[in-house]
Amino acid sequence: MSLFLTLGAYLLVHYQLYSKNILITMIVGLALVQFLVQLLFFMHLGTEQKPRWRLAVFLFMLIVVLILIFGSLWIMQNLNYRMTPQTMNMYLSNQDNL
């Protein structure tokens, strides 16, 4: 199933039968389906008995990864805003006036 999903995504990109926005939506959809396939068939999250330690560890890992991703994006956006040349020039000219 994973191979077919990967091959499907590759063929969609290779032949470019759809517009860019539709293509991105289809690839994201295939990625989400493949994510669920990986969770069910390789990590066996759906077949676990109580207590669900694998599920708890997976959810904790997912929260940590999301914090890392969105925190990094937030920091990069903030640095981009604060370190643009126009902002730096205004900062430097304000420092000269002091």
Secondary structure as GFF3:
##gff-version 3
##sequence-region A 1 98
A	DSSP	alpha_helix	2	15	.	.	.	ID=ss1
A	DSSP	alpha_helix	20	37	.	.	.	ID=ss2
A	DSSP	pi_helix	38	42	.	.	.	ID=ss3
A	DSSP	alpha_helix	53	82	.	.	.	ID=ss4
A	DSSP	alpha_helix	85	97	.	.	.	ID=ss5
###
